[in-house]
Amino acid sequence: MIARSPSTSRSPSTGFKGIYRIPSVCSYQLQFNPLDKTPKYKQIVQSVITDIERGVLKKNNQLPSISELSVEYYLARDTVEKAYRELRERGYITSVQGKGYYVQSGDSTKLKILLIFNKLSSYKKIIYYSFLQALGDRATVDLQIHHYSARNFQDIVEKNLGKYNYYVVMPHFTQDADDVDYRKVLAMIPTDELVLLDKDLPELPGTPLSVFQNFEKDIFAALETGLDLLNKYKRLVLVLPSDGNYPVEIARGFRSFCIVYDKQFTVKESALDETLQASTTYVVVEETDLAELVKKVRQSTYRLGQDIGIISFNETTLKELLGITVITTDFEMMGRTAARLLLDKQRVKVKNPFYMIRRASA
């Protein structure tokens, strides 16, 4: 078995205060915290997997017996048996009758990653495929969708906690937020296993890896870079459906820009009932509203990019072909950056690029 440096043992009169072991019982030390809310068997599973990946445990190394771990960590035998059974089913260890448990997979074992997205749109697919491409053959990735529901997210996490090396989460929630505190659910995931995509949550404990947009500041800064284009328009209209699960920070950044630069502004739910007015620029989030506005301009005497401006959220090939000005984040870079930092085991916060692409519509 692998020798590990000794750590503090538990005093029955004082109780637990961290990660404990009794050096005289067995020589392999689990990364185990009895105060952690994560189920104890899952802590055993993740500790062994992590040590295999880090090279602490090598192929054919013998693990402590069920009795040894039970005694050392004051665990029920059923708890240890359940952990070893899951490790064996997942191919990390094997058992030899009469001899014990041995590491079956070496440090070349692929990482297991669970992606938890809010939805699977065309933009999310770009992130997904760029993430997979950057990981290459170093990981296997499963995908689940929480559909903006904090309760769905809680169910996904509780069913999968301890089964993956990393949990990559898009933390956009607009449903069940009064019933389930998604921040507490996120806190169930060990900080070094959590990756936040698209949105940062600085209030979370620890410093999880995060590749994010700052929606309020991003839209302000992007519109500011196009101030020379927008100066020919007196009025700005943001078309932002309230039922589209969009971050409220988008409207805040838009309003801040209009106030700072003394622009008349309106926030509307839809473009369907909009009557075009000269010297107006529309900032459009949904593609259905974009199509409606383009149709209205073509049916009018107004000139697109002169009398009426249109700026759309998020780049697509079709918008490029139509000559639509966009403000967008780099979805490919978001996926690539998250994968690279994850593989390098870096726990940092990285703001993803957000910018304006100028075309004839503005």
N, C-alpha and C positions, 0 to 999 in steps of 0.2 A: 504493500500500500504506500501511498505518497505521504511523506512527512511534511507537515505544515508547521509554521511557527506557532508556539503556544499562545493562547489567549485567556482572558479572564474566566474563571469558573464561577458557578452560581453558588451563592450562599442561601440555603433553604430559608433562613430567617429574614433575608433582605429581599428576596424575589429577583426577577429579571430586570436588567437595565441595559441590555444590548445584545450582541452576538456572543454566545457563551459556548464553552466546551470544557470537559474535564480531561486534561492531557493524558492521564494514566489509562483511560479507557480505550481510545482508538486514535490512530495517527492522522486520519483525514478530517479536515475541518470544514464543515458546511458553512456557507454564508447564510446564517439562520438567525432571525430575530423573532422571539416569541411574542413581542409586543406588536408586530406587524399584523394588520388585518387580513393579509393574504393567507389563504388556507395553508396549514403547515406542510401538507404533502406537496403542494405546488411550490413552496419555497425550497424543498429538498430537490424537486425536479429541476427547477431553474438553476440552483446552485451547481448541481452536477453538470448540466448542459453548459453553463458559463465556463466552468473549469476545464471542460473538454475543449471548448473553442479557444480558450486562452492558453492551452497547452499545459496546464497544471496537471490534468489527468491525461495520460497517454493510453493508446490502445493496449489492451491486455493488462492494464493496472487493475489490481483487485480492490474492490470497494469494501467498506466496513460491513459486517453482517447486520441483519435486521436487529438482532439483540444488542449489538454494540451501539448502533445509532439510537435505539430506544432508551438505553441506559444513559448515554452521554447527554442527550438533549431532552430527557424527561418526556419522551413521546410514547404514545400507544403503539404497540407493534403493528396494529392495523394501518396506522398512518404511514409508517415506513414501508410496509408491504404495498400499499396503494401507490406510493411514489415509485418504488422499484418496478412495479408492474407497468406503470405508464412509461417509464424510461425504457423498459424492455420492449414494449409494444411500438415505441417510436424508433427503435433501432439503436439507441445509444448504449445500452448495456446488454449483457447476456448472462445467463445463470448456468452454472455447472453443478449438477447434483452432487451433494456431498462436499463440495469445495467452496461455493459462494458465488458472488457476483463480480463480473469483470467488465471493464470498458470495452465496448465493441467498436465504436466509432472513434477515430482519431481526430486531431485538430483540423482535418480537412472537411469535416461535416459542414454541409451547407447551412447557412443561417435560415431560420424560419421567421417570416415577417407577415404580420397581419395588417393590411391596409383597411382603414375604416373611413369611407368617404361619406359626405352628406348626400350626394347624388352622383349619377353617372352621366354627365353631360358630355358634349363634344370636347369641351375644354378639360374636363377631368380625365377624359381618355388620353389626351396629350400628356398630361402629368403622369398617368399610369404607365403608358408605354415608354416614356423617357426614363422613368424610374426603373422599370424592368431592364431596359437596355443598358443603363449605367451599372446595374448590379451584375449583369452577365450571368455566369453560371455559379456565382458565389452564394446564391440564395434562392429559396423558393418562396413565392408570394401568394397569399390568399387575399381575396377582396370581399368585404361586406359593406352594405350600405345602411346607414341609420335613418335616412330620409328626414333629417332635421329633428328627429325625435330623441329627447334625452332618455326616455324610457327604453327605446330600442337600443340606444347606445349602452345603457346599463346592462341590458340582457346580453349583448354581444361581449362586453368586457367580462362579465361574471362567468360566462360559458367558456371563455378562451384564456382567462388569466393563468399564466404559468405554462401555457402550451407553445408560446412563441418567444423568440429572442428579442423581437422589437415589435412595437405597436405604433403604426403611423396613422395619425388621426387628423381629420379635418373637423375642428371643433365649432361648427356652425349649428346652433340649435335654436329653433323657434317654437317647438312643440313640447309639451309636458314639462316645461322649465319650472312651473310652479310646483310640480309634484316630485321632480327628481333634480337634485343639484348635480349637474354634469361635472362641475369642478371637483366634487368629492369622488365621483367615479373616476375621473382622470387621475386623481391622487392615489387611487388603488394600484395604478400601474407604477412600478419602480421607475424613478426618474431617469436612470440610465438606460431604460428600455423604451421610453416614450419619445416619439418624434411628432411635433406639431407641424402641420402643413397649412398654408394659406392664411392662418390667423394665429397671432401670438397671444398668450395668456400670462402676462407678467405676474399676476397674483398667485399663480401656482407655486407650491413649495419646491425648492430645488431649482435647477437650471436644465430643463430638458432641451434637447436639440430642437430648433425651431427655424423653419424657412417660411417666411410670412409676407403678407401684404399689410400695409397700414392704410386701410381704405380711406379714412378721413384725410390724412395728409397726402396720400397718393393722388387722389382726384384734384385736390387743390393745386399741388405742384404740377401735375400734367396740364391742367387748364392754364396755369400761369405761363408755362413754356409756349403756349399758343396765344398769348395775349395779343400779339400783333395781328393775328387772324380775327380774334374776337372783338377787337376794337371797332370794327365796322358794323357791329350789331349792338343794338340798345338793350335787347331783352334776351334772357336765357331761360329755357324751359327744361327741367329735368323730368323725363318720363320714367317713373319708378313705381311699378305695381306694388302695393302693400302686401299682396298675397303671394309674392314671388320668393319669399324667404331670403331677401337680399339684406346685407348688412345695413343697419341704420346709419352707419358712419359715412356711407356714400352721400346721403342727403346732407349730412352735417358739413362735409367738406365742400360740397357744391354751394350751400348757403354762405359759408365763410368766404369763398372766393368772390361771390357776387357782392357781398357786403363790403369787402376790402376794396374791390375795384369798381364800386358804385354802379352795379348793373341791376336793372329791373329783373326780377326772377319769379318763377312759379315752379312748384313741384306738382306734377299731375300723375294720375293713376294710369292713364291710357291715352294713346294718340287717336283713338277712334272718333272722339267727339271734338277734336281740336280743329279750330278754324285758323288757317294760316294767317300770320301777320308779317308784314315786311319788317326787315331788320331784326329777325329773331333767329337764334341758334337753338337747336334741340339737342340735348344730351340724352341718348336713348340706351336703355339697358337691355331690353328684350328685342329679339329679332323680328317678332311680329309687329311691334311698334315701329321699328325701322322700316319695314316693308310698307306699312300704312303711310308713313310720312313721305317716303320716296314717291309713292303713287299719287299722293295729294299734290306734291310739287309738280309732277309731270302733267297733272290735269289742270294746273293753274298757269298763270302768266309769269309767275315768279321764276327767277333763275337760281338754281342750286349752287351754293358757294358764293353767291353775290347778294341776293335778297333774303334768301333763307339758307341757314347753315345746319348741317347735321353732323354730329359726332356720336359714334357708337362705341359701346363697351366691348372689348375683347376682339382681337384680330381673328379673321377667318380668310380663307382663300377667296370666297365669294365677295367679301367686302373689298378686298384688294382689287378684284376684277371690276367691281362697280365704282371704284374710286371713292370709297367712303373713308373719311378721316376717323381714326380710332384712338382711344386711350386704352391701354392694355398692359397687363403684366406678361412676363415671358414664361409661359407655362412649361415649355420644354426645360428651361433652366431650373425651374422650381423642382421638377422631378430629378434632374441630374444632380443638382446640388444636394438634395436630401439624401440620395443614394451614396454620393461620394463621402459626405460627412459621416453618415451612418457606418460605412465600411471603415472609415478612419477612426471610428469611436470618438468623434469630437462632439462635445456637448456645448454648442454655441448657438447664438441667435443671429440669423442672416436675413436681412431684408431683401426680398426679391425685386428685381428691376421693374419699374412701372413708368411708362412713357407715352408720348403722343406720336402717332404716325400720321404725317400730314398728307392729305390728298385733296381732290377738287371739291369735295362736298362741304368744306368749311372755308 
